[in-house]
Amino acid sequence: MGIRYRLTLMNFLQFFIWGSWLISLGSYMGNTLSFTGGQIGSIFATMGIASLFMPGLLGIVADRWINAERVLGMCHIIGAILLFWASTVTDPHLMYMIMLFNAMAYMPTIALNSTVSYNVLEQKGFDIVKDFPPIRVWGTVGFICAMWVVDLCGWSLSPLQLYIGSASSLFLGIYAFTMPACPPARSKGKRSVLSAMGFDAFVLFKRTKMAIFFIFAMLLGAALQITNTFGQMFLHDFSNTYANSFAVTHPGLLMSISQISETLFILTIPFFLNRFGIKKVMIISMFAWVLRFALFGLGNPGEGLVLLVLSMIIYGMAFDFFNISGSLFVEMETEPGIRASAQGLFMIMTNGFGAFIGGVTSGWVVDYFTVGGVKDWHSIWFVFAGYALALGIIFPLVFRYKHERKAIKTAKA
């Protein structure tokens, strides 16, 4: 098997593991295990906690002491054990601890997967900029395929989704050890722990524009966590009124439209950034989140199915226009010496603090609008829509940025 095909399989499995449970686990915990919204939100917030420090720490390990492919393999094997254990657990407190450790094992593998891919492609003489994107896109395909497998097999409300995640994680863990060696770059300058965790870039907070940008990136990161946590659970709650509808019987297929939309909207980012600039693109993202949540609140699996589908399509714009565009903005606005740390800081603000805040507070909102075990989803989604609307109104008033097309073109060249 050629090295590009081997890397394609590695990227496919990397996100297949995540897709097997990320979108459907909330439904399993809420509808099958009867966990509260707060408990579910806290469990999902463990990914935010882990993202604050584990990618940086294991990045140091791979940089200094142990081959990156071995660190990747060990993390996935540990994750396989933890996911299997989680499939046997019905206590929310124990589930929290297991998923916290699983997040500590899995979240660093996202960066490690890229590190191994870059290293191997470079060793084999490939052009990383040209050859990696067609490989990486199969990661998104893997995520979608996992959602479809879990949905079509009827495992959205079953611990079997965790078995699938565990088995695929074990396979990838073993497979990673067969990849070409990616030894530590001992001859290069060594990063400190503070640098690897993005702390070098905290100097950017001295610039008002960047400080405001990072704060709003964090707040939008919270919005992302909301639908990851409660999207499928919301659809399953229509089982009494729309039992045989497509959205209830195949919520994973419906939710996967969001990921498909994400892959398509990525292609539009260069046009929108060049023409409108980061400020307008971020505003578009915020109002896309308003529509994402509002359409959930207005839609249903019956006559309102089209509204749910529109919400899934809009997700691609809502996510890409702050996550991918934001990463590009950070790259263009920071000097070369701290760009790596600045990207680490961006991840900490969105996938760390943002994910934690979104997981915990969304759980509180769900519990507040739950009476006698019945959730008022209309009110829940409108609260989230109001949150995004407030961001969309405040952001253009406080974020001072003048877009110059020339600067964007230079950065892209």
C-alpha positions, 0 to 999 in steps of 0.5 A: 500500500502506498504511503498516501493511502496509508496516511489516508487510512490513518486520517479516516480512522482518526476521526471515525473514532470521534464520529462514532460517539461524539454526536450520539453519546448525549442521546445515549446518556440522556434518553437511555441512562437518564442523565440530567442536562447538567451531567451530560454537559459536564461530561462533554466539557471534559474535552475542553478541560483536556484541550487546555493542556494535554496537546501541549504536553504530549507535543513536548513528549513527541518533540523531545523523547518519543517518536510521534507515531508511538505517542499517537499509538499509545494514546489510541490504545489507552483511549480504546480501553477507556471507551470500552470501560465507558460502555459498561458504566451507568453512573454519571460520576464514574462516566465523567471520570472515564470520559475525562481520561479519554479526552486526555488521551484523544484530544492530543491525537488530533495534533499528533495525527497531523504531525505524523502525516506532515513528517511522513510526507516530508520524509517521502519527498511530497509537497505537504501543502499540495498532498496533505489536504486530499488526505485530511479530507478523508478524516471528515469522511471517516467522521461522517461514515461513523455517524452513518454506521451508528445510525443505520445499525440503530446504536444511537441509544446504545452502548454499542457506539462506544464498542465501535469507538473502542475497536477502531481506536484499538486498531488505529493504536496498533496501526500507528506503530507500523507507520514510518518512524517520526523521531524527535527533532533533537537538533532543533530548538526545544519548545518549553511547556509554556510555549507548546501550550500557547502561552508565548502568544499571550502577549497578543492580549496586549493588542486590543483587537486580538484580545477581543478576537480571542474572547469572541472566538472562545464564546463561539467555541461555546456555541459549537459545543451546544449542538454536539452535546444536545443535537441528537438528544433533541431529535430523539425526544420527538419519538412520541409524536413523530415515532416513524419519521426520518429525523427520529429513526435516523438522527445520525443521518440528518445530523451528518448533513452538518459535516457534509456542509462543513466540507463544502463551506471550507471551499468558500473561505478564501473568497469570503475572507478576501472580499469581506475580511475577518470582521464581516466573516465572523459576523456572518458566522454569529448570525449563522449560529442564530439561524442554526439554533432558531431553526432547531427551535422552530423545526420538527421531524414532521412538517418542520423537517425542512427547517431542521435540514436548513439548520444542518446546512447552515452549520457549515457556515457557522462553524467554518467561518469562525473556526477555519477563518479564525485560524487563518486570521491568527496566522496573518496577524501574528509575527512568525516567531509566535505563530505556532503558539498563537495557533495553540492559544486559538485552540485553547480559547475555542476547544478548551475554554469555549468547549468547557463553558459551552458544555457546562452552561448548556447543561444548566439551560437544558435542566432549567427548562426541564420539568418532570423529565420533559424538556421545553426544547423550543425555549432551550434553542431560542435561549441559545439563539439569543446568546448568538444574537447578542454576540452578533450585535456586540462584536461589530461594536467592539472589534475594530478592524479595517479590512484590506484585500491586499493584505489577505492576498499577500498572506495567501501567496 
